[in-house]
């Protein structure tokens, strides 16, 4: 829930300031608790809309977003808003996902069906689950220069907390998937049970999403 607030706080030091923004009241509460527990007095967390933050333009030294664009429609609007908050010569950074490589070995047909339903749901909402591969274009289009991009991927060993991400992804969206007609409830529950069993096996290799990391600067 804290994202990288603690890392940004470390970078700016006790004399700097970091502002975290999220539109979900429950996530703001979690992030505030995260900040308080770590004594990050230079960090403030607010509830707000990434499409229209209401924050003063060109007033920040930098802006960072993490796994945001992969969850929203019209990502270019969010990018433009974030870039507009940064002063000339300031920096921007983004960390985004591309869901395509996410896989298991041995493979699991149940996961293929669940991911297909989730992808159809996202598409219906105007959400691009492969937005990570094109963030360079989104930021370049918003006027960012000196763009650098790299990509990382993980293989999670048995016992790693991130092995459970695929199940959480589907479970957290089960109501929308069923109500939207993307999957029948009985089929979803059956495949979720199969997925949970598969993930618990130590001989199953779990490969993460592909993650793209971008940095850039605004012209002086």
N, C-alpha and C positions, 0 to 999 in steps of 0.2 A: 504493500500500500504506500510505501514511502518513495517508490521509484528510485531515483538517484539523488534525492534531496540531501542525504548525508554526504555524498561525494561532492556535490556542488558546494555545500557548506564548508567542507574541508578546503576546497579550492579558493573560496573568497576570503576565508579566515574570519576571525572574530570581528574585524572592522567592516566586513562586507555584508551583503544581504541577499537572500534568496527568496523568491516568491513562487510557491507551488499552486497550481490551479487545476480543479477538477469539477465537473458538473454534477457528480453524484454525491449527495449529502453523506451517504454512508462511507464513501471512500475518503471524503474530506475528513470525517471523524477519525477514521483509521490512520490517515496520514498525520493528523495532528497528534494523535497518541504516539505514533512512531517518532515524531519530532520531539515531543515532550520527554519520552523515555530516554532519549539520547542527549537531552540537554542542549539541543541545537537552537540557541537563543537568537541566532541570526536568520532563522528560517520562519516564514509565515506561510500558512496554507489557507487559501480562500476557495469558496464555491463560485464557479463562474463558467462561462460558455466560451469554448475555444474558437468558435466562429466569430464571436463579437465580445472580446474580453472587457471592453470599456476602459482599458488601461491606457495611459498616455503614450502617444506615439513617440518613437525614437528616444525612449527614456531608459532603456536597459542596455547593459554592456553585452549581453548575450541572451539567447533563447534556446531551450532544449525541449524536445518532445520524445517520448519513449512509448512505442507500441500504441500509438494513438490513431494514426491514419488508417491502420488495418481494421479499425473498428467503426469507422464513420464514413458516410457518403460525402461526396464533394470534398475530398482531401485538399484540393488546391486552395479552397477558401481558408482552411485552417493554416496552411503554409503561409499564405499571403498575410493573414492576421499576425502570425508569430513574427514574421520578418518585419512587419511594419512597426513592431515595438522596439526594435533594435536600432541603436544609434549608428550613424555612419562610421565605418571602421570596426564595428562590433562583429561578434561571431554568432553562428547558429550551428546546432548539432541535432541530428535525428538518428533514432535507432528503430528500425521497422522490420516487420516480418514478411516472409513469402512462404505461404503454407504448403506449396507444392512438394517440397522434398520430405515432409513429415511422414515417416514410415516405420514399419516394424519388420524385423526378420527373425523368425519366419513371419510371412505376411498373414493378415487376418481379414477375411472377407467382410466380417462384421464392421471393422473399422472403415473399410472402403465404402460401405453403404452409409454409415453414419457421417463420414466426411462429405459424401456426395449430397446428403440432405442438408448439412450445414452450409455447404457451398451454395446450394440453390437458394437457401434462405438469405444468405448474405447478398447474393446477386439481386434478389428481389428488393432488398433494401438499398441497392446502389452502392454496396460495399465491395471493394476490390481486395480479395485475400492475398493477392500477389503485388500489392502496392509497393512493397519494399524495393523491387527491382527498378521502379521508375521514380523514386524520390529524387534522384539527381535531376531529372527533368522538371519536377515540380518546384524545386528550390531555384534552379536556374531560371525558370520562368518567372519567379518572384523577385529576380534581380540579384541573387546571391552569386558571388564570384569565388575564385580559388577553391572550388569544390573538390573534395577528395572523398572517395568511397572505398570501403573494403567490406568483406562479407565473412561471416563466421557460421559454423554449424557445430552442433554438439552430438555426441553419442552418450546417452545417460546409462550408467551402470546400474545393476540391481541395488535397490535401496535408495537411489537418488530421488529427492523430492519432486523433481521435474518430470519423472516418468509418469506421474499421474495427471499431467496437464491435458492429454487428449480426453480422458474421461471427464475432467472438470469442464472442459470446453463444451462438451455435448450436454452434460448434466445441467449446467447453468442455463442452457438454452432450450431445454426439453419442452417447456410449455409453448414457446414460440414455434418450435419445429412441428409440434403436433397440431396446434391451433391453426397454423398456416397451411396445413395439409402436405408438408414436406416428408412426413413419415407417420405411419400409424403408431399409436401409443404402445401396443403390444410388441410390435417389431422393434421399436426403439428400446424398450426395457430389455428385450431379449438380447439385442446386440450390445447394449451397455454392460449387461452381465458377462457376456462373452469377452468384451474388451477388458473389463476389470480382471477377469481370470487370466487373460493373456498377459497383461501388464505385470501380474504377480509372479510370473515364471522367470526365474533367474537366467534361463537360456534364451530369452527373447531380447534381441537388441532393439533399443528404442533410439531412433534418430530424430533430432529436433527439426523445427522449421529452419529455413535459411534466414539469417538475420543480416540486414544491411546497415552499416554505420556510415553516416555522412557528417562531414564538417565543411564549413565554408565561412566566408566573410562578406560583409556589406561594403560596397565601395565607399571610400572617404568622400 
